[in-house]
């Protein structure tokens, strides 16, 4: 009973820590990740991901990240994934320890094994590190558990899984021989044949390198991206947005004007988009700063500096009734995301604005895409019905108000 309780706490406490930190300390990290993708339920989307190295890891990671549409649900999914990853890591280390030491895996080492996972998840606090990376590493752990520890098939199995795993998980597969070290060197009494192990590892690395170079001419990505992972890290780090812009965008989309005003008062915003968000909060709370706020109308070059800033300005423009400007900002975010990602949030905003302006064909086009995204399907179907029958728009209070404001407000798209 005591052992069961300790084991439960060993897995449950870190998972609760992950959930609490993400939901209460960094909720915008989850929403920004969800903003930067469009996971679709269907064979076409799956095949498009599987058509490139590391595609399965990317597909699975995007499946998990879509749950961040709701902060609490996303926190639960991230915590559960951390728990599963922790269990896989302990399994891998336990197999290595029992194979070479022929004794039970000690508790102190089990606790110490949390350190690499903690360091990996600290890396994920940088929005430029994609969730594909931990998913790929978890997939490598699963493959490592499939390598037999005894028999003549150990080395051939490792080589086979190395090549298959590169296509499924990406360049993180280089960790496979290290997680199944008996494929590099068998157990020997009193010593470990380091020279043999290093030689075998180098040969496997050369085999993987040759495979990458053979595939490179057929890839749409640069060769170096095949080595570092197609979707492990964002190519252009400035494109996604600063932590300040991410946090302001999160507060803006939830209309937390008091918190925006408090943040701006405590720390002077560095981004122009955040400046305008502070002006909007003052206008919403106390009716001040209207003239300064109007300056953002002609400052698109300065304010649309990143994807997070573009989403922030799209929300701001919408609050002011500038429908075309809101659409333009969302479009800037849509076409700016790195790693060839789309954005469900951007498509949703563009469809919303075109419903107001009367461009129903574009609304139908984008809603047909969003209907394949589980968390957007219900909304997309409702909007599609309004596009098919514009009389339904007059029954929607929000749309009616926006149409009236749009008709009374000077607006444009490109400035």
N, C-alpha and C positions, 0 to 999 in steps of 0.2 A: 504493500500500500504506500509506503514511504517513497519507494523508488518510482512508482507511478505518479505520485504527486510532484516529485522533483522534476521528472521528465516533462510533465504537463506545464509546470512553471517555466522550465527551460525554453519551451517553444512559445508559450503564451505571453510571457512578459515582454520579450522583444517585439512581438507582433503588436501588442497594445501600445508600446512606445512609438512604433512607426505610425500607427493610426492616430494617436494623440498629437504627435508632432505635425503631421501633414494637415490634419483637419483644423487644429487650433492655432498652429504657428505659421504654416506655409500653405494655406488653401489655394493661393493663386498659382502655385507650381503645378497643381493638378489641372486647373482650368486652362492654363496656358498650353499645357501638353495636349489637352483635348481640342483646343482651338486649332492646333497645327496639323490636324489630320481629318480624314474622312473614311472611317471604316464602314465597308458595305457588306451586307449579307448577300452572297451570290457567288456563283462559280467564276464569273468573269474577273471579279476583283481578286479572288484567291489565286487564279491562274496568272494574273498580272504580277502578283507578288512572288509566286513560285518561279517566275521566268528569269530571276536573277539570283546570284549568290547571296545567302543570308535572308532569302525571301520569306521562309517559313517563320524565322525568328521575328522578322519585321511584322508579319501578319498577326502573329500571336500577341506581340507587344501592343499593337494598335487595338487589338480586341480588348485587352485589359484596360488600356488608357481611355477607351470610349466610355467606361463607367464613371470616369471623372466628370462627366456632364453634371452629375450630382456629387457635391464635395464629400458628403458622408459616405455615400456608396463607393466612391472612388477610393476613399481612405480604407474602407473595409477590404476592397479587392487588393490594394497595394499591401496591406498588412498580411492578408492570407498568402499572397505570392511570396512575401518575405519569409513566412513560416515554412512554406513548401521548399523554398530555396535553402533555408537553414537545414531542413531535414535531409535534403539531397546532399548537401555539403558534409554533414556529419556521417552520412552513409558512405560517401567516398573516402573520407579520412579513416573511418572505422575499417574499411576493407584494406586500405594500405597498411594501417597499424597491425592488424591481426595477421596479415600476410607476412610482413617482415619481422615483427616482434613476437608473433605467436602468443599473444596475451590479450586480455580484454582492453578495450579502448578506455583510458582513464578519464575520470570526470574533469580533472583540471584542464586536460587538453581539449575536451569537448567545449568547455567554457571559453578557452582561449581561441578556439576555432571561430568564434563569433567576430573576431577582429577583422579578418579580411572582408566579411560581408558588410560590416559597419563602414569600413573604408569605401567599399563600392557604392553604398547608398549615400554616403557623404558626397561622392562625385555626382550623384543624381540631383543634388541641390543646385547644381549648375544646369540651367535649362538647355544648354547646348549639348549636354550629354543625354543622348536619347535612351528611352526605356528599352530599346532593342538590345542594348548591351547586356543588362542583367538577364534578359530572357535568353539570349544566345549562350551565355555562360551556364545557365540552368540546363539548357539543352545539351551542352557538352557534358555536364555531370551525368545526365541520363545515359548518354552514349557510353561514358566511362564505366557505368555500372553494367553495361552489356559485354564488356571485354572479359573473357574467361581468364581466371588466374592460373590455370594449369592446362597442360596439353600443348600440342603443336599448333593449334589454331590461334593462339594468343596474338602473335605478330601479324599474321594475315588478316585477322579480324580487326586489329587496330588500324592497319593501313586502309582496309576497305571502309571502315567507319570514318577515317580521316577524310577521305575523298568525298564520301556521301555527306558527311557532316559539314564540310566546307560549303556545299551548295545549300544546305538547310539552315545553318547557323552563321556562316560567314567566317571571317578570319580568326574568331575566338576559338576555332576548332584546334588551333595549335596547342591549346592546353590539354587536349585529350591524352597524349602520351604521358604527361606529367600527372594526370589524375588516374592513370592506369600504368604505373611505373614498371609493373612486371612484364609489360611488353618491351621495355627497354633493357631490363636486367632481372633475371630470376633470383630468388632468394638463395644465398649461400651462407654457410656457417662462418660467422666471425667477420665477414667483410662484404662490402658492396662493390661490384665491378664498375667503378665510375667511368673508366675509359670506354668500356663497351656501351654503357648507357648513353654517354655523350655522343658517341659515334652514331648510334642508332637514331637518336633524336635529331642530329644534324641531317642524316639521310632522309628522315621523314619531312623535315623542314624544307629540304631541297626538292623533294617530290611535290610538296604543296606549292612551292614557289614556281616550279615548272608548270604545274597545272594552271596557276593563275596567269602566267605569261601566255600559255596556249589559248586560254579563253579570252584574254584581253582584247584581241582584234574584233571580237564579236560583241563586245560590251559597249553600252552607251556611256559608261562611266570611265573616267581616267584610270590608268593602271594603279596609281597609288591609292585610289579609293577602294580597289579590290583588296589591297593589302591591309588597310586600316579599318575596313568595314564600311559598307555603303551607307548604313544608317546608324552607326554607332555614335558619331559626333557630328554636330552641325558644321558645315563647310565654312560659312561666313558667320562668325559669332555675333557681329553687330546687327545682323538682319532681324533676329528674333526679338530683341529688345532688352533693355536694362532691367534689373530687379525693381527699380523704382517705377518704371513704366508698367511692368507686370502687376505690381501691387495697386497702382492707381486705376488700372483698367479693371481689376477685380472689384474694387470699391465702387467704381463708376457704374458698372453693369448691374450692381446690386443696390444702386442709389443710396449709398451710405455717405451722405453729404457731410455729416458731422465728423466722421472719421477722416474724410479727405481734408476738411478744414483744419482739423487737429494736426494731421501729418504735415500739411503745408506750413503751419505755424511753427511746428517743432523743427523742421528741416526745410530750408528753402529748396524748392524743386529745381533739378538740374535740366530736365527735359522740358522743351516748350509745350509739348502735349500735356505734361503734368502741371505746368503753369496754368494752362487754360482750364484744366480740370479744377484747379484751386479757385479760379475766377468763377467757374460755373457753380461750385459749391457755395461761394459767397452770394452769388445771385439767387440761388435756390433758398438759402437760409435767411438772408437779410436784405435781398434786393439790391446788392451793391456790385460794382465792377462790371456793369453792363457794357460800357464803352470799350473797356479793355477786352472784354469777351468777344466783341464784334471784330476785333483785329484778327482773330483766328480764321475768319472767313477767307482772307486773302493770303494766309501764311501756310499754305499746304506744303511748300518745299521745306519749311522749317519744322513743321509739326508732325508730318508723316515720315518720321525718321526710321521707323522699324515696324515690324508686324504688330507688336504690342501697342505701339503708339498709334498705328493706323486704326486698330480696333477701338482704342480709347477715344480717338477723335470721331470715329463713326458713331459711337454712343453719344458723344457731346453734340455733334451736328444734329442727331435725331432729337435730342432734348430741346434744341432750338428750332426744330421744324424744318431744317435744311435737308430735305429728303435726298436731292441729287448729290449733295456733298457727302452725306452719310453713305450713299451707295459708292461714291468714288473712293472714299477711305477704305471701305470694306473690300473693294476691288484691288486696291493697292496691297492690302494684306494678303489677298488670295494669290496674287501673282508673285509675291515676294518670298513665300516660304521656301526654305532650302530643302535639299534632298528630294526635290520633285514632289513634294507633298501638296495635297489639296487641303481645303478647310471647310468643314461643314458649317461652322459659325459664319464664315464669310458668305457662303452660298445662301444661307438662311437670310442674312441681312439684305443681300442683293434682291432676293425674291420678295422680301417684305416691301422694299422700297419701290420695286416695279409694280407691285400690286397697288400702291398708292398712286403712281404716275400713270397707270393704265396700260403698261406694256405686258399684257397677259400671256403672250407667247413665250417671253423669257421666263415668266413665273412658272409656266407649265414645264419648261425645259429643266429648270433647277429643282423644282419639287419632284420631278420624276427621278432625279438623282438622289435626293434626300429621302425619298420613300424607301430606299434600300438601306438606309442607316437606321438601326433599331431605335435610337433615342430621338430621332427627328421624324420618324414615320408618321406618327399621329398628327403632328403639326403640319407636315407637308401635305397630307391628305386633306386637312381642313382648308388650307390655303389653295390647294388645287381645285376644290369645289367652288371657292369664291372666284377663282380665275375663270372657271367654266360658266359660272352664273354670277356676273358682277353685281346683280341686285342684292346678293347676300352681303356684300361689302358694307352697304348702308345699315345693316343690322349689327355691325361690329362697332362698338363705341370708339375704340382706339383708332381704328382705320378711318372712321368718320371725322374724328378730331384732327388726325394727321392730314387728311385730304383738305380740310378747311384751312389749316395752318399753311399747308403747301400752296394753296391758291392765293393766300394773302402775303406770302413771304418771297422776296426776291431770292432766286436760287440759281445755281449753276453747277457745272460738273468740273471743269478744268480751269484752274487759276494758277 
